[in-house]
Amino acid sequence: MDSATLLGLAGVLAAAAPVLFAVIGETITERAGVINLSVNGTILLSAMGGFAVAVNTGSLLLGFLAGALIGALVALVIAFSSITLQQSQVAVGFVLALVCRDLSYFLGNPYMGASGPRLPSAPIPLLGDLPLIGPLFFRQDLLTYLSYVLIFAAWAYIFKTRPGLMLQGIGERPAAAFARGADVNRLRYLYTVIGGAIIGIAGPAYSLSVKAGWKGTISGLDGIGWIALSITIFGGWNPLRAAFGAYLFALLQWLGLVLQPSLPGIPSQVLQVAPFPLMILTLLLVNIGNAEWVERALARLPENTRHALARLLRSLRAAPPAALGVPFEQE
């Protein structure tokens, strides 16, 4: 593998890190039974807020903490509106996505084009010198390393620990979890805020690392949150599968840049936005296996082909938590 390709793939891992934070934060939130549709606005507002704090304090750590705090506060509004006031999670989240987006552009005007700190690369000694995998995985910045850890930590917590099983319970069968002694609404508050804080880190991950700086409407961040929501569904609310979706999206973005010189007849704007509809098509494949017309179409195919396609569709199929978006009244 030539050095340019290796460098490009290493860039894919770095570019996927912010998406991973957003997707895993949303996965945790939705596992608890709460839908946070404010992800797109949260990323924009936390990107602006984190960058502004880092510029004014000179501290990258405070910038990332500011992003996490913004994400947690937005999530707290969603939790209060949906759990305490029992308002529509979809409506509240969508309105917050728009409000946060516009706030980021308005409040971020003084920081447009400003120079600020950027997270430096931090190669890991010895591991960074390994052939092939060293430059690919171990010459990244701390945020990318943290994204590796977050994937497996979230998976292990959700599926291998008792609190994680309770988290699944309050999203799947809150009444049964309540009967076992769980304070369902308190836990939903907790996981919604935690998930929001993780989503909030995605913002400064862009403005302080991947796309350093704040450029307002031309930052290229608007829309990333909606992709993160689709990847959450594509991932079947499983951090490992969601990570694959995040890396696939980043890979498609990189391929759009790589293929641009080879396809001069195609406008560059088409290749830049191509990953977005491709991810939507991928999401369609996740749910298409549930349609009756697909089953009828498969029935007309030769047996071997039918079985192979059926196995593929079953492997892609994902079901949301049964109580997702459903308020729970504790007696």
C-alpha positions as CSV (number, residue, x, y, z in Angstrom):
1,M,0.0,0.0,0.0
2,D,1.5,3.3,-1.0
3,S,2.0,6.1,1.5
4,A,-0.7,8.4,0.0
5,T,-3.4,5.7,0.4
6,L,-2.2,4.9,3.9
7,L,-2.3,8.5,4.8
8,G,-5.8,8.8,3.3
9,L,-7.1,5.8,5.3
10,A,-5.6,7.2,8.5
11,G,-7.5,10.4,7.7
12,V,-10.7,8.4,7.4
13,L,-10.2,7.1,11.0
14,A,-9.7,10.6,12.2
15,A,-12.6,12.0,10.3
16,A,-14.9,9.3,11.6
17,A,-14.1,10.1,15.3
18,P,-16.6,13.0,15.7
19,V,-19.3,11.0,14.0
20,L,-18.6,8.1,16.3
21,F,-19.0,10.3,19.4
22,A,-22.4,11.5,18.1
23,V,-23.6,8.1,17.1
24,I,-22.6,6.4,20.3
25,G,-24.1,9.2,22.4
26,E,-27.4,8.9,20.5
27,T,-27.2,5.1,20.8
28,I,-27.0,5.3,24.6
29,T,-29.9,7.9,24.7
30,E,-32.2,5.8,22.5
31,R,-31.3,2.6,24.4
32,A,-32.9,4.4,27.4
33,G,-36.1,5.0,25.4
34,V,-35.5,8.7,24.6
35,I,-35.1,10.1,21.1
36,N,-32.8,13.1,20.8
37,L,-33.4,14.7,17.4
38,S,-31.4,17.8,18.3
39,V,-28.1,16.1,17.3
40,N,-27.4,18.2,14.3
41,G,-28.0,21.5,16.1
42,T,-26.0,20.2,19.2
43,I,-23.0,19.5,17.0
44,L,-23.0,22.9,15.5
45,L,-23.6,24.8,18.8
46,S,-21.0,22.7,20.6
47,A,-18.5,23.2,17.8
48,M,-18.9,26.9,18.0
49,G,-19.0,27.0,21.8
50,G,-16.0,24.7,22.2
51,F,-14.0,26.7,19.8
52,A,-14.9,30.0,21.4
53,V,-13.9,28.7,24.9
54,A,-10.6,27.3,23.6
55,V,-9.8,30.7,21.8
56,N,-10.6,32.7,24.9
57,T,-8.8,30.4,27.4
58,G,-6.1,28.9,25.3
59,S,-7.2,25.5,26.7
60,L,-8.2,22.6,24.5
61,L,-9.5,20.7,27.5
62,L,-11.8,23.5,28.5
63,G,-13.0,23.7,24.8
64,F,-14.0,20.0,24.8
65,L,-15.6,20.3,28.3
66,A,-17.6,23.2,27.0
67,G,-18.8,21.1,24.1
68,A,-19.8,18.3,26.4
69,L,-21.6,20.8,28.7
70,I,-23.6,22.3,25.8
71,G,-24.6,18.8,24.7
72,A,-25.6,17.8,28.2
73,L,-27.7,21.0,28.6
74,V,-29.5,20.5,25.3
75,A,-30.2,16.9,26.3
76,L,-31.5,18.0,29.6
77,V,-34.1,20.2,27.9
78,I,-35.2,17.2,25.8
79,A,-35.4,15.0,29.0
80,F,-37.4,17.6,30.9
81,S,-39.8,18.2,28.0
82,S,-40.3,14.5,27.2
83,I,-40.1,12.8,30.6
84,T,-41.5,15.4,33.0
85,L,-43.8,17.4,30.7
86,Q,-44.5,14.3,28.5
87,Q,-44.3,16.4,25.3
88,S,-43.4,14.9,21.9
89,Q,-39.8,14.0,21.8
90,V,-39.7,14.3,18.0
91,A,-41.2,17.8,18.0
92,V,-39.0,19.1,20.8
93,G,-35.9,17.6,19.4
94,F,-36.5,18.9,15.9
95,V,-37.2,22.4,17.2
96,L,-34.0,22.3,19.3
97,A,-32.0,21.2,16.3
98,L,-33.1,24.3,14.4
99,V,-32.7,26.7,17.4
100,C,-29.2,25.4,18.2
101,R,-28.1,25.7,14.6
102,D,-29.3,29.3,14.3
103,L,-27.8,30.1,17.7
104,S,-24.4,28.7,16.6
105,Y,-24.4,30.9,13.5
106,F,-25.5,34.1,15.4
107,L,-23.3,33.7,18.5
108,G,-20.3,32.5,16.4
109,N,-20.1,35.6,14.3
110,P,-17.2,37.1,16.3
111,Y,-15.2,34.0,15.9
112,M,-15.6,33.6,12.1
113,G,-12.2,32.8,10.7
114,A,-10.4,33.3,14.0
115,S,-7.3,31.3,14.7
116,G,-7.3,29.0,17.7
117,P,-5.6,26.0,19.2
118,R,-5.8,22.7,17.5
119,L,-5.4,19.2,18.9
120,P,-2.0,17.9,18.0
121,S,-1.1,14.5,16.7
122,A,0.2,12.2,19.4
123,P,1.9,9.1,18.0
124,I,2.2,6.2,20.4
125,P,5.8,5.1,20.9
126,L,6.7,1.7,19.4
127,L,3.1,1.1,18.2
128,G,3.4,4.0,15.8
129,D,6.4,2.4,14.2
130,L,4.7,-0.8,13.3
131,P,4.5,-1.4,9.6
132,L,1.1,-0.6,8.0
133,I,-1.0,-0.6,11.2
134,G,1.3,1.9,13.0
135,P,0.7,4.8,10.6
136,L,-2.9,3.8,10.2
137,F,-4.0,3.5,13.8
138,F,-1.3,4.8,16.2
139,R,-0.2,8.1,14.7
140,Q,-3.5,9.9,15.5
141,D,-4.5,12.5,18.0
142,L,-5.9,11.7,21.5
143,L,-9.5,12.2,20.4
144,T,-9.2,9.4,17.8
145,Y,-7.7,7.1,20.3
146,L,-10.5,7.9,22.7
147,S,-13.0,7.0,19.9
148,Y,-11.5,3.5,19.7
149,V,-11.9,3.1,23.4
150,L,-15.5,4.5,23.4
151,I,-16.6,1.9,20.9
152,F,-15.7,-1.1,23.0
153,A,-16.4,0.5,26.3
154,A,-20.0,1.4,25.2
155,W,-20.5,-2.1,23.8
156,A,-19.2,-3.8,26.9
157,Y,-21.2,-1.5,29.2
158,I,-24.5,-2.1,27.4
159,F,-24.2,-5.8,26.8
160,K,-21.9,-7.1,29.5
161,T,-22.7,-5.3,32.7
162,R,-25.7,-5.3,35.1
163,P,-26.3,-1.5,34.7
164,G,-26.1,-2.0,30.9
165,L,-28.8,-4.7,31.1
166,M,-30.9,-2.3,33.1
167,L,-30.3,0.4,30.5
168,Q,-31.7,-2.0,27.9
169,G,-34.6,-2.8,30.2
170,I,-35.8,0.8,30.5
171,G,-35.8,1.1,26.8
172,E,-37.4,-2.2,26.0
173,R,-39.7,-3.0,28.9
174,P,-39.8,-0.1,31.3
175,A,-42.7,-1.5,33.3
176,A,-40.7,-4.7,33.9
177,A,-37.6,-2.7,34.9
178,F,-39.7,-0.7,37.3
179,A,-41.1,-3.8,38.9
180,R,-37.5,-4.9,39.5
181,G,-36.8,-1.7,41.3
182,A,-35.5,0.6,38.6
183,D,-36.3,4.3,38.8
184,V,-37.1,4.4,35.1
185,N,-37.5,8.1,34.6
186,R,-34.5,9.0,36.8
187,L,-32.3,6.6,34.7
188,R,-33.8,8.0,31.5
189,Y,-32.7,11.5,32.7
190,L,-29.3,10.2,33.5
191,Y,-28.6,8.4,30.2
192,T,-30.1,11.2,28.1
193,V,-27.8,13.7,29.7
194,I,-24.8,11.4,29.4
195,G,-25.6,10.6,25.8
196,G,-26.0,14.4,25.1
197,A,-22.6,15.1,26.7
198,I,-21.0,12.5,24.4
199,I,-22.8,14.0,21.4
200,G,-21.5,17.4,22.5
201,I,-17.9,16.3,22.2
202,A,-18.4,15.7,18.5
203,G,-18.7,19.5,18.0
204,P,-15.3,20.6,19.3
205,A,-13.9,17.3,17.7
206,Y,-14.5,19.1,14.4
207,S,-13.7,22.7,15.3
208,L,-10.6,21.9,17.4
209,S,-9.3,18.9,15.4
210,V,-10.8,17.6,12.1
211,K,-11.9,20.9,10.7
212,A,-10.1,23.4,12.9
213,G,-11.7,26.8,13.3
214,W,-15.2,28.1,13.0
215,K,-16.5,29.3,9.6
216,G,-20.2,29.5,10.3
217,T,-22.5,28.3,7.5
218,I,-19.5,27.2,5.4
219,S,-18.1,25.0,8.2
220,G,-19.5,21.9,6.4
221,L,-21.0,20.6,9.6
222,D,-24.7,21.1,8.9
223,G,-26.2,17.7,8.1
224,I,-23.7,15.6,10.0
225,G,-26.1,15.2,12.9
226,W,-28.8,13.8,10.7
227,I,-26.3,11.3,9.3
228,A,-25.4,10.4,12.9
229,L,-29.1,9.7,13.5
230,S,-29.3,7.5,10.5
231,I,-26.1,5.6,11.4
232,T,-27.6,4.9,14.9
233,I,-30.5,3.1,13.1
234,F,-28.2,1.4,10.7
235,G,-26.1,0.3,13.6
236,G,-29.1,-1.5,15.2
237,W,-28.4,0.4,18.5
238,N,-25.2,-1.6,18.8
239,P,-21.9,0.4,19.2
240,L,-19.9,-2.0,17.2
241,R,-22.2,-2.0,14.2
242,A,-22.7,1.8,14.6
243,A,-18.9,2.2,14.4
244,F,-18.8,0.4,11.1
245,G,-21.5,2.8,9.8
246,A,-19.4,5.8,11.0
247,Y,-16.2,4.5,9.3
248,L,-18.2,3.7,6.1
249,F,-19.5,7.3,6.0
250,A,-16.0,8.7,6.5
251,L,-14.7,6.3,3.8
252,L,-17.3,7.4,1.3
253,Q,-16.4,11.1,1.9
254,W,-12.7,10.3,1.3
255,L,-13.5,8.3,-1.9
256,G,-15.4,11.3,-3.1
257,L,-12.2,13.4,-2.9
258,V,-10.0,10.6,-4.3
259,L,-12.3,10.0,-7.4
260,Q,-12.8,13.6,-8.2
261,P,-9.7,13.9,-10.5
262,S,-10.6,10.7,-12.2
263,L,-14.1,11.8,-13.0
264,P,-13.8,15.3,-14.5
265,G,-17.2,15.1,-16.1
266,I,-19.0,14.9,-12.8
267,P,-19.3,18.2,-10.9
268,S,-17.3,18.2,-7.7
269,Q,-20.4,19.1,-5.7
270,V,-22.0,15.8,-6.6
271,L,-19.1,13.8,-5.3
272,Q,-19.0,15.9,-2.1
273,V,-22.7,15.2,-1.2
274,A,-22.7,11.6,-2.6
275,P,-22.0,10.0,0.9
276,F,-25.3,11.5,2.2
277,P,-27.7,9.8,-0.2
278,L,-25.6,6.6,-0.1
279,M,-26.0,6.4,3.7
280,I,-29.7,6.9,3.2
281,L,-29.8,4.0,0.7
282,T,-27.8,1.9,3.2
283,L,-30.3,2.7,5.9
284,L,-33.1,1.7,3.5
285,L,-31.4,-1.7,3.1
286,V,-31.5,-2.2,6.9
287,N,-35.3,-2.0,7.0
288,I,-36.3,-3.2,3.5
289,G,-36.3,-6.9,4.6
290,N,-39.4,-6.2,6.7
291,A,-41.5,-5.3,3.6
292,E,-44.0,-7.9,2.3
293,W,-43.1,-7.1,-1.4
294,V,-39.5,-8.1,-0.7
295,E,-40.6,-11.5,0.7
296,R,-42.8,-12.0,-2.4
297,A,-39.9,-11.0,-4.7
298,L,-37.5,-13.4,-2.9
299,A,-40.0,-16.3,-3.3
300,R,-39.6,-16.1,-7.1
301,L,-35.9,-16.5,-7.0
302,P,-33.9,-19.8,-7.1
303,E,-33.6,-21.5,-3.8
304,N,-29.9,-20.9,-3.2
305,T,-30.1,-17.3,-4.2
306,R,-33.2,-16.8,-2.1
307,H,-31.5,-18.2,1.0
308,A,-28.4,-16.2,0.5
309,L,-30.3,-12.9,0.1
310,A,-32.6,-13.8,3.0
311,R,-29.6,-14.3,5.3
312,L,-28.1,-11.0,4.2
313,L,-31.3,-9.1,4.9
314,R,-31.7,-10.8,8.3
315,S,-28.1,-9.8,9.2
316,L,-28.9,-6.2,8.3
317,R,-32.3,-6.0,10.0
318,A,-32.5,-3.9,13.1
319,A,-35.3,-3.4,15.6
320,P,-35.5,-0.2,17.8
321,P,-35.9,-0.5,21.5
322,A,-39.6,-1.4,22.0
323,A,-40.4,1.6,24.3
324,L,-38.4,4.2,22.2
325,G,-40.2,7.5,22.4
326,V,-42.9,6.2,24.7
327,P,-43.3,8.1,28.0
328,F,-43.5,6.0,31.2
329,E,-45.6,6.9,34.2
330,Q,-44.3,5.6,37.4
331,E,-47.0,4.7,39.9
